[in-house]
Amino acid sequence: QVQLVESGGGLVQPGGSLRLSCAASGIIFSAHTMGWYRQAPGKERELVASISSGHRTNYADSVKGRFTISRDNAKNMVYLQMDSLNLEDAAVYYCKVEYRNFWGGGTQVTVSS
């Protein structure tokens, strides 16, 4: 019943930008902390950013200053604005309801010249 659907991934050149979106349903969205995770080939899945119900944000050190997480409770949406992308940012990005085992299916971000 809980569904998270990511979109916005694609191919971008180093230094470019992408905006990821996650549409949530089946939860009281405004009550939950939401997170963005990513997993690159051969790497562990890692938390990229999270945003609480009170709009408090946290970021991995590797993306701090480059990525911005936000949410629109009226639309049940969480976003990840990614700027100054580099090769290390290439991964499948996943949306997650924090403190629950609710994951989206992921969206691919490819960074290449």
C-alpha positions as CSV (number, residue, x, y, z in Angstrom):
1,Q,0.0,0.0,0.0
2,V,2.9,2.3,0.7
3,Q,4.3,3.5,-2.6
4,L,7.3,5.7,-3.3
5,V,8.1,6.5,-6.9
6,E,11.3,8.4,-7.9
7,S,11.7,10.3,-11.1
8,G,14.1,12.8,-12.6
9,G,17.2,10.7,-13.0
10,G,19.2,10.7,-16.2
11,L,22.4,11.5,-17.9
12,V,24.3,14.7,-17.0
13,Q,27.7,16.0,-17.6
14,P,30.2,16.7,-14.7
15,G,29.3,20.1,-13.2
16,G,25.7,19.7,-14.3
17,S,22.5,19.6,-12.3
18,L,19.5,17.3,-11.8
19,R,16.4,17.5,-9.7
20,L,15.0,14.2,-8.4
21,S,11.4,13.8,-7.2
22,C,9.7,11.3,-5.1
23,A,6.0,10.9,-4.9
24,A,4.7,9.2,-1.8
25,S,1.3,7.5,-1.2
26,G,-0.1,5.3,1.5
27,I,1.4,7.2,4.4
28,I,0.6,10.3,6.4
29,F,3.4,12.0,4.5
30,S,3.7,15.1,6.6
31,A,4.4,13.0,9.8
32,H,7.5,11.2,8.4
33,T,11.1,12.0,8.0
34,M,12.1,11.3,4.4
35,G,15.4,10.3,3.0
36,W,17.4,10.0,-0.2
37,Y,19.9,7.2,-0.5
38,R,22.2,6.2,-3.3
39,Q,24.1,3.1,-4.3
40,A,26.8,3.0,-6.8
41,P,28.1,-0.3,-8.3
42,G,30.3,-2.2,-5.8
43,K,29.5,0.3,-3.1
44,E,27.3,0.3,0.0
45,R,24.1,2.1,0.0
46,E,24.5,5.4,1.7
47,L,22.3,8.1,3.1
48,V,22.6,11.2,1.0
49,A,20.1,13.6,2.7
50,S,17.1,13.5,4.9
51,I,14.4,15.9,5.9
52,S,12.2,15.7,9.0
53,S,8.6,16.5,9.4
54,G,9.7,19.8,10.9
55,H,11.8,20.4,7.7
56,R,15.1,19.9,9.5
57,T,17.7,18.7,7.0
58,N,20.8,16.6,7.1
59,Y,23.3,15.8,4.5
60,A,26.2,13.5,3.9
61,D,29.5,15.3,4.0
62,S,30.1,14.4,0.4
63,V,27.1,16.3,-0.9
64,K,26.9,19.1,1.6
65,G,26.7,22.4,-0.2
66,R,25.9,20.9,-3.5
67,F,22.6,19.0,-2.8
68,T,19.4,20.4,-1.4
69,I,16.6,18.3,0.0
70,S,13.1,19.7,0.2
71,R,9.5,18.6,0.6
72,D,6.0,19.7,-0.3
73,N,3.6,18.2,2.1
74,A,0.6,19.4,0.1
75,K,1.8,17.3,-2.8
76,N,3.3,14.4,-0.8
77,M,6.6,15.0,-2.6
78,V,10.2,15.1,-1.6
79,Y,12.9,16.5,-3.8
80,L,16.6,16.4,-4.2
81,Q,18.2,19.2,-6.1
82,M,21.7,18.1,-7.2
83,D,24.2,20.7,-8.4
84,S,27.8,20.5,-9.3
85,L,27.5,16.8,-10.0
86,N,30.7,14.8,-10.3
87,L,31.5,11.3,-11.3
88,E,31.3,10.1,-7.7
89,D,27.6,11.1,-7.6
90,A,26.7,8.5,-10.3
91,A,24.4,5.9,-8.6
92,V,20.9,4.7,-8.3
93,Y,19.1,7.1,-6.0
94,Y,16.3,5.8,-3.8
95,C,13.6,7.5,-1.8
96,K,12.9,6.2,1.6
97,V,10.5,6.7,4.5
98,E,12.9,6.9,7.4
99,Y,12.5,4.7,10.4
100,R,10.5,2.3,8.2
101,N,11.4,-0.2,5.6
102,F,9.7,1.7,2.8
103,W,11.7,2.2,-0.3
104,G,11.1,3.4,-3.8
105,G,12.4,1.5,-6.8
106,G,15.2,3.9,-7.6
107,T,16.1,6.3,-10.4
108,Q,19.4,6.1,-12.2
109,V,21.8,9.1,-12.2
110,T,24.6,8.9,-14.7
111,V,27.4,11.4,-14.7
112,S,29.5,11.3,-17.8
113,S,31.3,13.4,-20.4
